[in-house]
């Protein structure tokens, strides 16, 4: 069961209501900068985790300057559309609200005492500031690599990406896509139960995406996981990551 640290209390709280009611995920993005993009990407992955667990989700985008620019950049990163707040109206029957926003030094409004419940205000998920150096390409060709680079660090750590970081992410992504394409030609096999449990434990523990990536690295070099099972593992994890790891299947050997 997905548990998220509520930034207002510092306590881990179950992100999904017991009755699997509608959960609203609000991405509060002040500006279409690197921090805003990181907030929206975190919200996107949170939505994916909830949907994998069978929770119905309603997504809302709030507080944005430069909304058109943000949507264009988000689309290139494979972030699915969020409704505009002004068009969304009040929620009907929602059982949980998760608010994803940038971390600030300002006191949280409606904060609860330490150890208290999240209350009617829902859970607050905070994301540390991010910066992308001007020299880093941010076009459609490098978008998936940028997504990986942003996901590879814990969301609570401040992040500054440079050209070398993007090159590393591009190389990793190219390697994984090539490996997945090769594994797809082998006899299929089920995801080993311990591997599936490790993946779920990682993303259900406060949406620890770097730990999910760590599991994939272990699976790649494992001497006991067959290639067909490696393929199924990567395809399954990509439902959360959104990196199009299966994109190169059938395209022939990588250059």
Backbone torsions as a table, in degrees:
resi	resn	phi	psi	omega
1	UNK	NA	130.5	-176.5
2	UNK	-66.7	126.8	175.2
3	UNK	-121.5	134.3	-176.5
4	UNK	-123.3	139.7	175.3
5	UNK	-75.5	120.8	176.6
6	UNK	-77.0	116.1	-175.1
7	UNK	-63.1	-20.6	-178.5
8	UNK	-77.9	-25.8	-177.3
9	UNK	-119.0	-22.1	-174.9
10	UNK	80.0	6.5	-178.0
11	UNK	-99.5	142.3	172.7
12	UNK	-73.1	132.9	-176.5
13	UNK	-131.9	143.7	176.7
14	UNK	-62.6	127.3	-174.9
15	UNK	-83.2	-14.7	-176.9
16	UNK	-118.5	135.1	177.0
17	UNK	-66.7	150.2	-176.5
18	UNK	-59.8	-31.3	-176.4
19	UNK	-91.6	10.4	177.3
20	UNK	58.5	36.6	177.5
21	UNK	-73.7	175.6	-179.0
22	UNK	-61.6	131.3	176.2
23	UNK	-112.7	128.2	177.3
24	UNK	-97.9	126.3	175.4
25	UNK	-107.6	114.8	178.9
26	UNK	-102.6	122.8	173.2
27	UNK	-99.9	112.0	179.2
28	UNK	-97.4	108.4	-176.2
29	UNK	-120.0	116.9	-176.6
30	UNK	-79.1	-38.3	-177.0
31	UNK	-143.9	154.9	180.0
32	UNK	-83.3	46.3	178.9
33	UNK	-98.9	-170.3	-177.1
34	UNK	-62.9	-38.5	178.0
35	UNK	-64.5	-44.7	178.2
36	UNK	-60.7	-39.8	178.6
37	UNK	-65.4	-38.5	178.8
38	UNK	-66.4	-38.2	177.0
39	UNK	-61.6	-48.1	-177.4
40	UNK	-66.3	-36.4	177.2
41	UNK	-65.9	-41.4	176.7
42	UNK	-60.7	-42.7	177.8
43	UNK	-62.7	-39.6	179.5
44	UNK	-61.5	-45.3	-179.8
45	UNK	-68.4	-36.1	176.1
46	UNK	-61.1	-43.7	177.6
47	UNK	-60.2	-43.7	179.7
48	UNK	-61.2	-41.7	179.9
49	UNK	-64.1	-42.1	178.5
50	UNK	-63.5	-43.4	-178.2
51	UNK	-67.0	-37.3	176.9
52	UNK	-60.3	-35.4	179.0
53	UNK	-81.3	1.3	176.6
54	UNK	87.8	15.2	-179.2
55	UNK	-92.1	127.3	175.3
56	UNK	-70.3	135.9	-172.4
57	UNK	-128.4	141.1	173.0
58	UNK	-120.1	124.9	-173.9
59	UNK	-108.8	137.9	-176.4
60	UNK	-136.7	136.5	176.6
61	UNK	-107.1	127.7	-177.2
62	UNK	-130.0	158.9	167.7
63	UNK	65.1	31.9	-171.2
64	UNK	-103.9	129.4	163.4
65	UNK	-91.4	148.3	178.7
66	UNK	63.2	45.0	-174.7
67	UNK	-60.1	-40.6	-178.7
68	UNK	-63.9	-41.8	178.4
69	UNK	-64.4	-43.3	179.4
70	UNK	-61.2	-45.1	-178.6
71	UNK	-62.9	-38.8	179.3
72	UNK	-64.6	-44.4	179.4
73	UNK	-67.3	-39.4	179.4
74	UNK	-64.0	-41.7	-179.7
75	UNK	-60.9	-40.6	-179.9
76	UNK	-66.0	-26.8	179.5
77	UNK	-87.6	2.8	179.5
78	UNK	78.0	20.1	176.7
79	UNK	-83.5	125.6	-177.4
80	UNK	-72.3	152.0	-173.9
81	UNK	-62.6	141.1	171.4
82	UNK	-108.1	142.6	178.1
83	UNK	-66.8	148.1	170.8
84	UNK	-70.1	139.4	-179.6
85	UNK	-57.9	-40.6	-175.5
86	UNK	-67.8	-19.0	179.7
87	UNK	-99.1	-6.8	-168.9
88	UNK	-84.2	-33.7	-178.1
89	UNK	71.0	178.6	179.8
90	UNK	-70.9	150.5	179.0
91	UNK	-76.5	144.5	179.2
92	UNK	-111.3	112.0	175.4
93	UNK	73.4	17.5	179.6
94	UNK	-70.4	139.1	-176.9
95	UNK	-103.3	-12.3	-176.9
96	UNK	-154.7	146.2	174.4
97	UNK	-126.9	127.6	175.5
98	UNK	-116.9	117.6	-178.7
99	UNK	-105.0	117.7	-179.8
100	UNK	-104.8	126.2	-175.8
101	UNK	-153.8	168.2	178.5
102	UNK	-73.1	145.9	176.7
103	UNK	-73.6	135.6	176.9
104	UNK	-132.4	170.3	177.5
105	UNK	-88.2	-2.2	-178.8
106	UNK	-76.8	146.9	177.5
107	UNK	-63.4	142.5	-178.8
108	UNK	-70.6	131.6	176.6
109	UNK	-71.6	140.0	179.2
110	UNK	67.7	26.1	-177.7
111	UNK	-63.4	148.7	177.6
112	UNK	-106.4	156.8	178.0
113	UNK	-61.3	153.9	179.1
114	UNK	-55.3	133.1	-179.9
115	UNK	86.2	-4.2	-178.5
116	UNK	-81.3	169.1	179.2
117	UNK	-78.4	162.7	-178.2
118	UNK	-67.3	-33.0	176.0
119	UNK	75.4	-167.0	-173.7
120	UNK	-66.5	-21.5	-178.3
121	UNK	-74.7	-7.7	-179.8
122	UNK	79.9	-167.1	-178.1
123	UNK	-99.1	145.9	177.6
124	UNK	-111.9	123.6	178.0
125	UNK	-110.4	117.3	-176.2
126	UNK	-105.6	146.1	-176.6
127	UNK	-123.3	132.8	-178.9
128	UNK	-71.2	155.7	-179.8
129	UNK	-60.8	152.3	177.1
130	UNK	-133.1	153.7	177.7
131	UNK	-141.7	140.1	178.0
132	UNK	-120.6	121.7	-177.8
133	UNK	-60.9	144.9	-177.3
134	UNK	-56.4	-28.0	-177.3
135	UNK	-73.7	-12.4	-178.4
136	UNK	-76.4	123.2	178.9
137	UNK	-66.7	136.0	179.1
138	UNK	-130.2	57.0	179.4
139	UNK	-108.7	-179.0	-176.9
140	UNK	-62.7	-32.6	-177.4
141	UNK	-67.9	-33.8	-176.2
142	UNK	-100.2	3.0	-172.6
143	UNK	-62.0	-44.7	-178.4
144	UNK	-64.9	-37.2	177.3
145	UNK	-65.9	-38.4	177.1
146	UNK	-64.1	-40.2	176.9
147	UNK	-59.1	-46.9	179.6
148	UNK	-62.2	-43.3	-179.3
149	UNK	-62.2	-38.2	178.9
150	UNK	-70.9	-33.8	-178.3
151	UNK	-79.5	-19.4	-170.7
152	UNK	-75.3	-12.8	179.4
153	UNK	-113.1	144.7	178.3
154	UNK	-55.1	138.6	-175.0
155	UNK	-65.5	-17.5	179.1
156	UNK	-84.3	-5.9	179.2
157	UNK	-98.2	136.2	174.3
158	UNK	-62.9	146.3	-170.8
159	UNK	-135.4	132.3	171.9
160	UNK	-129.8	116.8	-177.5
161	UNK	-98.6	135.1	174.1
162	UNK	-119.7	-178.2	-175.8
163	UNK	-60.7	-36.3	180.0
164	UNK	-64.4	-37.9	178.1
165	UNK	-62.3	-40.7	-178.7
166	UNK	-69.4	-38.3	177.4
167	UNK	-62.2	-44.0	177.8
168	UNK	-59.2	-43.6	-179.6
169	UNK	-66.5	-40.0	178.3
170	UNK	-61.4	-43.8	-179.8
171	UNK	-64.9	-41.6	179.2
172	UNK	-63.6	-44.5	-178.0
173	UNK	-65.5	-42.9	178.7
174	UNK	-61.8	-42.3	179.7
175	UNK	-63.3	-46.5	-178.6
176	UNK	-65.6	-42.1	179.3
177	UNK	-63.5	-39.3	176.9
178	UNK	-64.9	-42.0	179.5
179	UNK	-64.7	-43.6	179.5
180	UNK	-62.3	-41.0	178.3
181	UNK	-62.0	-38.5	178.6
182	UNK	-70.6	-42.8	179.6
183	UNK	-63.4	-29.2	-178.7
184	UNK	-65.5	-18.3	179.6
185	UNK	-85.8	-6.9	-178.6
186	UNK	-93.7	161.4	177.6
187	UNK	-56.5	134.5	-178.0
188	UNK	-67.4	153.3	177.1
189	UNK	-149.7	151.6	-178.4
190	UNK	-69.7	154.3	174.1
191	UNK	-65.8	126.2	177.8
192	UNK	-57.9	138.0	-177.8
193	UNK	-53.4	-43.8	179.6
194	UNK	-62.1	-34.9	179.5
195	UNK	-68.9	-45.5	178.0
196	UNK	-59.1	-42.3	179.9
197	UNK	-64.5	-37.9	178.9
198	UNK	-66.4	-40.9	177.9
199	UNK	-63.0	-49.0	-178.7
200	UNK	-64.7	-39.8	179.2
201	UNK	-62.4	-35.5	-178.9
202	UNK	-68.2	-52.4	-174.7
203	UNK	-80.0	-18.8	176.2
204	UNK	-83.4	-9.1	176.0
205	UNK	-95.4	80.2	177.1
206	UNK	61.8	34.1	177.0
207	UNK	53.3	56.7	-176.1
208	UNK	-84.0	82.7	-177.2
209	UNK	-67.1	-41.2	176.6
210	UNK	-56.1	-34.5	177.5
211	UNK	-68.3	-35.0	175.1
212	UNK	-61.3	-44.9	178.0
213	UNK	-62.4	-35.2	177.5
214	UNK	-64.5	-38.5	176.8
215	UNK	-62.5	-42.1	179.8
216	UNK	-62.6	-38.7	178.8
217	UNK	-64.6	-38.9	178.6
218	UNK	-66.8	-40.9	179.9
219	UNK	-63.2	-39.1	-178.2
220	UNK	-60.5	-37.4	-175.2
221	UNK	-100.2	2.1	-178.9
222	UNK	-65.5	139.3	177.0
223	UNK	-88.7	-0.6	-175.7
224	UNK	-116.5	-12.3	-179.5
225	UNK	-92.3	117.9	179.1
226	UNK	-64.3	158.3	-177.7
227	UNK	-58.7	-40.6	-179.9
228	UNK	-62.8	-36.5	177.5
229	UNK	-73.1	-32.3	174.2
230	UNK	-61.3	-44.5	178.5
231	UNK	-57.7	-49.2	-178.5
232	UNK	-62.7	-36.0	179.0
233	UNK	-64.1	-46.9	-178.4
234	UNK	-68.0	-39.2	178.5
235	UNK	-64.5	-38.8	179.0
236	UNK	-66.9	-47.4	-179.7
237	UNK	-63.6	-29.1	-178.3
238	UNK	-71.1	-16.1	172.5
239	UNK	-61.7	-30.4	176.3
240	UNK	-87.2	-44.8	-170.5
241	UNK	-76.6	-35.0	-179.5
242	UNK	65.6	37.7	-176.9
243	UNK	-100.5	4.6	-178.4
244	UNK	54.0	50.0	-177.2
245	UNK	-68.1	-19.8	179.4
246	UNK	-95.8	8.9	-172.2
247	UNK	-60.2	-34.6	-172.6
248	UNK	-91.1	6.8	177.9
249	UNK	-62.4	130.1	178.7
250	UNK	81.4	2.9	-179.4
251	UNK	-92.4	1.4	-179.0
252	UNK	88.4	178.9	-177.6
253	UNK	-65.5	139.4	178.1
254	UNK	-64.7	149.5	-179.1
255	UNK	-67.6	NA	NA
